[in-house]
Amino acid sequence: MILRMNTIQMQNYIALFIASLLAVVVLMVANYVHSGKLAPQADADVVAKKTLHFRDMPNGAVGVIAADNGQMIAQVEGQAGFVRGILRALARDRRIRQISSDDAFELVSRSDGRLTLIDLATNNRIDLESFGKDNAAEFAAFLTSAR
């Protein structure tokens, strides 16, 4: 029977075989991930940590305020694309969940070079170094700012 198949029938069987093989691979990967063998990486030691509030200013800038003493440590002016983009994404999630924008964020620098912004209201975390050193440096400046 296989010898009597035309080209289209053979291509259909090959396509069916490839689709079945892909489905098996996807199921195996999903099973591996859900089995617990793919555990999250443990966080490295904390080098520096600061709790911050981000507030819209009357002049259009975003004020970066230290939560411990209420002092403004920086102003993000103009577009400042990366900082504003990250803050917009986190603010959007808060709006969807109907959470107040008054809760603070925690900026954490770790010994392995990672820099993480954690939304304390939603527990969302963004590993900022994933977006490149220059972008992460915009947030790292908030750790060293002291006014």
Rosetta blueprint (number, residue, H / E / L):
1 M L
2 I H
3 L H
4 R H
5 M L
6 N L
7 T H
8 I H
9 Q H
10 M H
11 Q H
12 N H
13 Y H
14 I H
15 A H
16 L H
17 F H
18 I H
19 A H
20 S H
21 L H
22 L H
23 A H
24 V H
25 V H
26 V H
27 L H
28 M H
29 V H
30 A H
31 N H
32 Y H
33 V H
34 H H
35 S L
36 G L
37 K L
38 L L
39 A L
40 P L
41 Q L
42 A L
43 D L
44 A L
45 D L
46 V E
47 V E
48 A E
49 K E
50 K E
51 T E
52 L E
53 H E
54 F E
55 R E
56 D E
57 M L
58 P L
59 N L
60 G L
61 A L
62 V E
63 G E
64 V E
65 I E
66 A E
67 A L
68 D L
69 N L
70 G L
71 Q L
72 M E
73 I E
74 A E
75 Q E
76 V E
77 E L
78 G L
79 Q L
80 A L
81 G H
82 F H
83 V H
84 R H
85 G H
86 I H
87 L H
88 R H
89 A H
90 L H
91 A H
92 R H
93 D H
94 R H
95 R H
96 I H
97 R L
98 Q L
99 I L
100 S L
101 S L
102 D L
103 D L
104 A L
105 F E
106 E E
107 L E
108 V E
109 S E
110 R E
111 S L
112 D L
113 G L
114 R L
115 L E
116 T E
117 L E
118 I E
119 D E
120 L L
121 A L
122 T L
123 N L
124 N L
125 R E
126 I E
127 D E
128 L H
129 E H
130 S H
131 F H
132 G L
133 K H
134 D H
135 N H
136 A H
137 A H
138 E H
139 F H
140 A H
141 A H
142 F H
143 L H
144 T H
145 S L
146 A L
147 R L
